[in-house]
């Protein structure tokens, strides 16, 4: 029988009044009881702290707004568990999540990742599209994943402390978990994703919020990847399939432009070929759409993924390239 390790659940919170209560309620419903819960509030300007105080958990309030890395490190430094479970304030634990994490630690793993459920808390089209996309992208390479996201990161506490934790001087507002994962990999640690360790995310996405999120994350991924010299790498949600999808979209636009410029109709015959290759190379994601939500959703998801989503990702990537080289020029002058 597997012994129950003492697990410290670390939750950073910043203006999360709309979700933190649901997150903490999900922790209370967990079947695994050998836990402590530490919520670190990063100087929220809403009533988050009052909501957190209504739960029988520990609340640490930072004196000034310092970012998610500082919040997570502070939670870890004040924890008592031998295992740390990092989760975000807009994610919900499932009843069996912690028991599964404990079982995997008993099998010798020291750092384990989970992912989102296919169906999010807010089950609308754009939120579900995003949840399936992330679930598929993060679980493709289970035994040798490139990074583990902090929406479901389980790590041996001693390993976390010895590694130095999350970089509090990391220059980007997101991706500190990617940088941390890459640092662990360079030190020789193996990162494992287990698709059974699931948390349910609250997206509240509309079309606008979906595209805005795509642009924002693409911009920061591009900045980080250029600096890390791995922009073509198949890395979780920054997948090769997504990159092919975006390139296919803009190459198709170029073909249409050439047709309008020249009037040569043969250019238009190239577009079905480009689309066919793109669909084939993204067949794994399309299969995930179908298995999760069926045919009608899949058809709508394909249209969105190939016709609109590349706009957000492409715009973000372009902004990231400009921002990276602009900042590089500024550093050179300094």
C-alpha positions in Angstrom: 0.0 0.0 0.0 1.3 3.4 -1.0 2.1 5.7 2.0 0.6 9.2 2.0 3.3 11.8 1.7 2.6 15.2 3.2 1.9 17.5 0.2 2.1 21.3 0.3 -0.3 22.9 -2.2 1.1 26.3 -3.2 -1.3 28.8 -4.9 -0.2 32.3 -6.0 -3.0 34.8 -6.2 -3.2 38.2 -7.7 -6.7 39.8 -8.2 -8.2 36.4 -8.4 -11.5 37.1 -6.6 -13.5 35.7 -9.5 -11.8 32.2 -9.3 -9.9 31.7 -6.0 -13.0 30.7 -4.1 -13.8 27.9 -6.6 -10.1 26.8 -6.5 -10.1 26.5 -2.8 -13.4 24.7 -2.7 -12.0 22.1 -5.1 -9.1 21.5 -2.7 -11.5 20.9 0.2 -13.3 18.3 -1.9 -10.0 16.3 -2.5 -10.1 12.7 -1.2 -6.4 13.1 -0.3 -6.2 14.6 3.2 -2.5 14.6 4.1 -2.0 18.2 2.9 -1.4 21.8 3.8 -2.6 24.7 1.6 -0.6 27.9 1.3 -2.1 30.8 -0.6 0.3 33.6 -1.3 -1.5 36.9 -2.2 0.6 39.2 -4.3 -0.9 42.5 -3.0 -4.2 42.0 -4.8 -6.3 45.1 -5.3 -9.7 43.2 -5.2 -11.2 41.3 -2.3 -9.2 38.1 -2.9 -7.7 38.1 0.6 -11.1 38.3 2.2 -12.3 35.3 0.2 -9.1 33.3 1.1 -9.6 34.1 4.8 -12.9 32.3 4.7 -11.1 29.0 4.2 -9.1 26.9 6.7 -5.9 27.5 4.8 -2.7 29.5 5.4 -2.6 33.0 3.8 0.7 34.8 3.2 0.3 38.4 2.1 3.3 40.0 0.3 4.1 43.6 1.2 4.4 44.7 -2.4 3.4 43.3 -5.8 6.3 41.0 -6.8 5.1 38.6 -9.4 4.2 34.9 -9.5 7.8 33.6 -9.1 8.2 35.4 -5.8 4.8 34.2 -4.6 5.5 30.6 -5.4 9.0 30.7 -3.9 7.6 32.3 -0.8 5.0 29.6 -0.5 7.6 26.8 -0.9 9.9 28.4 1.6 7.2 28.4 4.2 5.9 24.9 3.5 6.2 21.8 5.6 5.5 19.1 3.0 8.1 16.8 1.3 6.2 17.3 -2.0 5.1 20.6 -3.5 2.1 20.9 -5.7 1.9 24.2 -7.6 -1.5 25.1 -9.0 -2.9 28.4 -10.3 -5.8 30.4 -8.7 -8.0 29.8 -11.7 -7.6 26.0 -11.7 -9.7 23.4 -9.9 -8.3 20.2 -8.4 -10.1 16.9 -9.1 -10.9 14.5 -6.3 -8.2 12.0 -7.3 -5.4 14.4 -8.5 -3.3 14.4 -5.3 -3.6 10.7 -4.8 -2.3 10.1 -8.3 0.6 12.5 -7.6 1.4 10.6 -4.4 1.4 7.3 -6.3 3.8 8.6 -9.0 6.2 9.8 -6.4 6.2 6.3 -4.9 7.4 5.1 -8.3 10.5 7.2 -8.1 9.6 10.4 -10.1 10.8 13.7 -8.6 9.2 16.2 -10.9 5.8 15.5 -12.5 3.5 17.6 -14.6 -0.3 17.5 -15.2 -2.4 19.4 -17.6 -5.9 20.7 -18.2 -9.0 18.6 -18.6 -10.4 18.6 -22.1 -13.6 20.2 -20.9 -12.9 23.4 -18.9 -15.1 24.8 -16.1 -16.7 27.3 -18.5 -17.8 25.0 -21.3 -18.1 27.4 -24.2 -16.5 27.0 -27.6 -13.5 29.2 -27.2 -12.6 28.0 -23.7 -13.1 24.4 -24.7 -10.9 24.9 -27.9 -8.1 26.2 -25.7 -8.4 23.5 -23.1 -8.2 20.7 -25.6 -5.4 22.4 -27.4 -3.3 22.7 -24.2 -4.2 19.2 -23.0 -3.1 17.7 -26.4 0.0 19.9 -26.7 1.3 19.3 -23.2 0.8 15.5 -23.2 2.3 14.6 -26.6 5.7 13.8 -25.1 4.9 12.3 -21.8 8.2 10.7 -20.9 10.5 13.5 -22.1 8.5 16.7 -22.0 10.2 20.0 -22.6 8.6 21.8 -19.7 6.1 21.5 -16.9 3.6 24.3 -16.4 2.8 25.6 -13.0 -1.0 25.0 -13.4 -0.1 21.4 -12.3 3.5 21.0 -11.2 4.5 18.4 -8.6 8.1 18.5 -7.4 10.2 17.1 -4.6 10.7 20.0 -2.1 14.4 19.4 -1.6 14.9 19.4 -5.4 13.0 22.6 -5.7 15.0 24.4 -2.9 18.3 23.1 -4.2 17.5 24.3 -7.7 16.9 27.9 -6.5 13.2 27.9 -7.4 11.7 30.2 -9.9 13.8 33.1 -11.1 12.4 36.2 -9.4 14.4 38.4 -11.8 12.9 36.7 -14.9 12.3 39.5 -17.4 9.0 38.3 -18.8 5.6 38.3 -17.1 5.0 34.6 -18.1 7.1 31.5 -18.9 9.0 31.5 -15.7 7.9 27.8 -15.4 9.4 27.1 -18.8 12.7 28.7 -17.8 12.7 26.7 -14.5 12.0 23.5 -16.4 14.8 24.1 -18.9 17.1 24.7 -16.0 16.2 21.4 -14.4 16.7 19.6 -17.7 20.1 21.1 -18.1 21.0 19.8 -14.6 20.1 16.3 -15.7 16.6 15.9 -14.3 13.9 14.1 -16.2 10.5 15.8 -16.6 7.5 13.6 -16.8 3.9 14.5 -17.8 1.1 12.2 -16.6 -2.1 12.8 -18.5 -4.2 11.4 -15.6 -3.1 14.3 -13.4 -5.7 16.9 -14.4 -6.9 20.3 -13.2 -9.9 22.1 -14.6 -9.2 25.6 -15.8 -11.5 28.6 -15.8 -10.9 30.5 -19.0 -14.0 32.6 -19.6 -12.8 33.1 -23.2 -14.7 34.9 -25.9 -13.4 35.3 -29.5 -11.6 38.5 -28.5 -10.1 37.0 -25.3 -9.0 33.9 -27.2 -7.2 35.9 -29.9 -5.7 38.3 -27.3 -4.4 35.4 -25.3 -2.9 33.8 -28.4 -1.2 37.1 -29.3 0.2 37.7 -25.8 1.5 34.3 -25.3 3.0 34.1 -28.8 4.8 37.4 -28.3 6.5 36.3 -25.0 7.2 32.8 -26.3 8.9 34.3 -29.4 11.0 36.6 -27.2 12.0 33.8 -24.9 12.7 31.3 -27.8 14.9 33.7 -29.8 17.0 34.3 -26.7 17.0 30.6 -25.9 17.8 29.7 -29.6 15.1 27.1 -29.8 12.4 29.0 -31.8 11.7 25.9 -34.0 11.6 23.5 -31.1 8.5 21.4 -30.5 7.8 22.7 -27.0 4.3 22.1 -25.5 1.8 24.7 -26.7 4.6 26.2 -28.8 4.3 23.1 -30.9 5.6 22.4 -34.3 2.0 21.8 -35.5 1.0 25.3 -34.4 4.0 26.8 -36.1 3.2 24.9 -39.3 -0.4 26.1 -39.0 0.6 29.7 -38.8 3.1 29.5 -41.6 0.5 27.7 -43.8 -2.0 30.6 -43.1 0.4 33.4 -44.1 1.8 31.4 -47.0 -1.8 31.0 -48.3 -2.3 34.8 -47.9 0.9 35.3 -50.0 -0.4 33.0 -52.7 -3.7 34.9 -52.8 -1.8 38.2 -53.1 0.2 36.8 -56.0 -2.9 35.7 -57.7 -4.5 39.2 -57.3 -1.3 40.8 -58.5 -0.8 38.6 -61.5 -4.2 37.2 -62.3 -2.6 33.8 -62.8 -5.2 31.3 -61.6 -2.7 28.5 -61.1 -1.7 30.2 -57.8 -5.1 29.4 -56.4 -4.6 25.6 -57.0 -1.8 25.7 -54.5 -4.1 26.6 -51.6 -6.0 23.3 -51.2 -2.6 21.5 -51.2 -1.3 23.8 -48.4 -4.5 23.3 -46.4 -4.4 19.5 -46.9 -0.8 19.3 -45.7 -1.6 21.5 -42.7 -4.6 19.4 -41.8 -2.6 16.2 -42.1 0.3 17.4 -39.9 -2.2 18.6 -37.3 -4.2 15.4 -37.4 -3.3 14.6 -33.7 -4.9 17.8 -32.5 -7.9 17.3 -34.7 -8.4 13.8 -33.3 -8.3 15.3 -29.8 -11.0 17.7 -30.8 -13.1 14.9 -32.1 -12.6 12.5 -29.2 -13.5 15.2 -26.7 -16.4 17.0 -28.3 -17.5 15.2 -31.5 -17.9 16.0 -35.1 -19.6 19.4 -35.2 -17.2 20.9 -32.6 -14.3 19.5 -34.6 -15.4 21.1 -37.8 -15.8 24.5 -36.0 -12.5 24.1 -34.3 -10.7 23.3 -37.6 -12.2 26.5 -39.1 -11.1 28.6 -36.1 -7.7 27.0 -35.8 -6.8 27.4 -39.5 -8.6 30.7 -40.4 -8.6 32.9 -37.3 -6.3 31.6 -34.6 -3.1 32.1 -36.8 -3.9 35.8 -36.9 -3.5 36.1 -33.1 -0.4 33.8 -33.0 1.2 35.4 -36.0 0.6 39.0 -34.8 2.1 38.0 -31.4 5.2 36.4 -33.0 5.8 39.4 -35.2 5.5 41.7 -32.2 7.9 39.4 -30.2 10.5 39.6 -33.0 10.3 43.4 -33.1 10.4 43.7 -29.4 13.4 41.3 -29.0 15.6 43.1 -31.5 14.5 46.5 -30.3 15.5 45.6 -26.7 18.7 44.2 -28.0 19.6 47.4 -29.8 18.8 49.4 -26.6 21.1 47.1 -24.5 23.9 47.5 -27.0 23.7 51.3 -26.7 23.7 51.1 -22.9 
